[in-house]
Amino acid sequence: MPDPFFDQLRRAPDVEAPDLVAVDATDRLLLDEAAAAIAVHPDGVLTVDDTHGALTLGAVALHGATGVRAHTDLRVAELALAANAERTGVQGFTVLPQLDATGARVVLVQAPKSLDALREVAEVVAAGADPSVTLFVGGRVKHMTRAMNDVLADSFEHVHATLARQKSRVLVATGPRPGPSSFPRVAEHPDLGITVAAHGAAFAGTKVDIGTRALLRQLPAEGPGVAVDLGCGTGVLAVALARAGFAVLASDASAAAVASARETAVRNGVADRVTVTRDDALAGVEPGSVDLVACNPPFHQGTTVHAGIAERLFEAAARVLRPGGRLLTVYNSHLPHRPALQRLVGPTRQLSRDPKFTVTESTRR
């Protein structure tokens, strides 16, 4: 149903497309289910992973919340929240660089994709929020499982599900049971000689996914110069590049990835050669300042496959590479990325290919 307030919201600077929306049924259901709790505790609202600002701005504009605190894992979500706040004129919220639930009484969460990400949110809320806190976790029914209830039950006494509406559902948790955090988790990979640390929302967790392994095999053995691990995740490529002699910038839009990559660099003894930053598509990097970029780009926007996500990273790589600099990219072999790489970066050649993954090298014009 159209809503004059929500109709003002946009995804920008996130990818815009007809099948991608700024406000979904889950946002609306979360706000409706939490309305009574917000009315009782208007100054105790925390939003988590609010993708484009609907939860944060809606809590203020529609339900009278004051001093809302918002933490989003993705930097682009922060930027979209700021843009929508300016567009709508809504104020009365602050953005948290790290998740901090201290004193929160009402917590609204867009359900993350992984159970580990949900577990870390639940642990942080249970440990820091007011004992009276109510945690609302919303998602599309097709992506919600019984295991999510179980994860919440590890940190809360009572968990129940609301009735579904427009194919969305909300899990409600009360009675926090504070305990020690189980993150970051750490795993050794003797075959690679790398120790990986991972927070809950970091892609692949403590595993090294097969795409990253394919790209690792194509990295230069030595390389004085400046290299970027673009979309660094847990920092595996950054460690390998640092060991090869590069000064490395590891960049990711995810706060969980950045925290993970920093810890991974420390545990592998290369923290002095790896600078880790949270950034949206290398916005803070000078044009033409980089010799090599390594990238294992995502191809999902939430649960939607969209080529525009990877192409934003290819454009970023082209901007920061010096003429003659190289972009090494790994991607699923069925994806048509090579024409985009040639168009956005420069001449592109295949380094390896198997039924699952292709690795290419693009040279900046």
Summary of the structure (lengths in Angstrom):
residues: 365
radius of gyration: 21.0
end to end distance: 48.7
largest distance: 60.5
contacts: 1315
relative contact order: 0.10
helix: 32%
strand: 28%
